[in-house]
Amino acid sequence: MMGKPYLPKGFLGLALGVLLSACSIPITVNLPDQTLELPGLSDTFGKVVYPQEALASTPPSVDVVKGLRVDGLLEASQPLTATLEFYARTKDPSADPGCQAPPLGSAGVYLCAIGPDDEKVGEAVFNGSQQASFTLQGTKLTEGIKQGKLWLGLKYQGLPSTPLTLTFKDMKATITVGF
């Protein structure tokens, strides 16, 4: 007896999801070197230092960005023995009561207590060296690209109390797009 084929409840949604996820394409883009000047704040005391200005870009016109990963090399202006933790947020630190301007001499940055708006997205470990590799990835990075505005911050301790230059080199961004 031929009848209507039986499909379990939710099968079409699952099948469509599998097909659409198969349409994801990673695109790798080389990024230019970037320099970050740290003002001589040797310890963030468990907080994250965010710049006053966001990294801004033109957001995609449709929701096609599914993920972002950035790999590269971080070079310090002097040898370090420290772990730098990277955090990302899409909320402006100036509008967050958990953020405050740091002591004089550190203008242009905010110190923020880690909260629900912050996500650890990577780290760079220096072992008495001037270079360390890093990988950045996470939900907040992807959201920031989609919104066209992102704050990328650092949490650290044990850095010199004098100004320090960090240069992000050989960066490659892998953006996963799909429909």
KOLPATI-153006 format. One line per 2 residues: for each residue x negated, z negated, y of C-alpha. Coordinates in steps of 0.02 Angstrom, whole numbers, plus 50000, padded with zeros to 5 digits. Layout:
X,Z,Y ~ ...
! end
This chain:
50000,50000,50000 ~ 49926,50054,50163
49963,49941,50307 ~ 49893,49892,50473
49710,49839,50451 ~ 49685,49652,50472
49563,49597,50607 ~ 49526,49413,50628
49581,49333,50792 ~ 49446,49357,50924
49360,49496,50826 ~ 49380,49627,50962
49309,49512,51095 ~ 49161,49469,50984
49131,49652,50940 ~ 49140,49704,51122
49019,49563,51170 ~ 48893,49621,51037
48905,49801,51095 ~ 48883,49754,51278
48736,49640,51243 ~ 48654,49784,51151
48658,49878,51317 ~ 48535,49758,51400
48377,49842,51462 ~ 48218,49752,51519
48132,49829,51671 ~ 47955,49772,51716
47897,49782,51897 ~ 47726,49739,51968
47739,49617,52113 ~ 47616,49604,52259
47501,49453,52273 ~ 47576,49308,52370
47485,49166,52459 ~ 47551,48990,52482
47468,48867,52601 ~ 47494,48686,52550
47476,48566,52697 ~ 47368,48432,52615
47506,48332,52533 ~ 47413,48262,52381
47566,48196,52291 ~ 47751,48239,52302
47798,48067,52231 ~ 47914,48141,52100
48001,48254,52225 ~ 47995,48442,52246
47919,48525,52400 ~ 48025,48674,52453
47988,48792,52597 ~ 48108,48790,52743
48138,48977,52724 ~ 48213,49053,52567
48143,49200,52473 ~ 48270,49330,52523
48312,49500,52451 ~ 48457,49620,52447
48569,49564,52304 ~ 48624,49697,52179
48793,49772,52221 ~ 48860,49738,52045
48830,49596,51924 ~ 48702,49684,51814
48556,49561,51821 ~ 48559,49459,51660
48388,49376,51668 ~ 48222,49365,51759
48048,49317,51700 ~ 47891,49319,51808
47718,49308,51729 ~ 47555,49297,51825
47398,49205,51872 ~ 47386,49065,52000
47221,49047,52090 ~ 47176,48893,52194
47051,48890,52337 ~ 46955,48752,52244
46944,48687,52065 ~ 47092,48576,52016
47138,48458,51876 ~ 47325,48455,51894
47490,48522,51830 ~ 47599,48610,51957
47782,48614,51908 ~ 47890,48752,51982
48072,48721,52027 ~ 48206,48839,52091
48367,48811,52187 ~ 48497,48918,52273
48559,48781,52390 ~ 48476,48769,52561
48371,48608,52567 ~ 48420,48582,52750
48602,48560,52694 ~ 48559,48439,52553
48563,48251,52589 ~ 48438,48228,52447
48307,48324,52548 ~ 48205,48266,52696
48070,48334,52807 ~ 47901,48264,52751
47775,48171,52860 ~ 47699,48254,53013
47577,48393,52974 ~ 47688,48465,52837
47807,48564,52948 ~ 47910,48703,52873
47944,48614,52707 ~ 48067,48490,52633
48043,48353,52503 ~ 48192,48351,52386
48241,48228,52251 ~ 48272,48322,52089
48458,48343,52067 ~ 48587,48460,51992
48540,48600,52114 ~ 48360,48602,52051
48294,48681,51891 ~ 48118,48673,51822
48072,48855,51795 ~ 47889,48844,51744
47719,48765,51768 ~ 47535,48803,51793
47405,48689,51713 ~ 47232,48679,51794
47096,48598,51688 ~ 46954,48580,51814
46973,48765,51852 ~ 47027,48875,51996
47145,48983,51892 ~ 47294,48953,51780
47423,49069,51704 ~ 47608,49039,51733
47779,49098,51679 ~ 47936,49073,51781
48109,49094,51706 ~ 48278,49009,51713
48458,49014,51766 ~ 48423,48971,51949
48298,49115,51965 ~ 48428,49236,51899
48564,49163,52012 ~ 48446,49177,52162
48416,49362,52128 ~ 48603,49391,52110
48638,49299,52275 ~ 48489,49371,52368
48426,49197,52417 ~ 48314,49077,52322
48202,48928,52360 ~ 48051,48909,52247
47967,48738,52255 ~ 47826,48635,52181
47811,48460,52111 ~ 47634,48393,52086
47515,48248,52099 ~ 47327,48232,52113
47296,48377,52230 ~ 47168,48361,52369
47230,48282,52530 ~ 47158,48428,52626
47248,48596,52646 ~ 47247,48703,52489
47278,48889,52467 ~ 47365,48951,52311
47369,49138,52275 ~ 47491,49211,52150
47405,49363,52071 ~ 47438,49498,51942
47624,49457,51940 ~ 47744,49555,51835
47931,49530,51845 ~ 48036,49575,51695
48216,49596,51747 ~ 48346,49613,51611
48495,49716,51665 ~ 48652,49757,51569
48837,49786,51582
! end
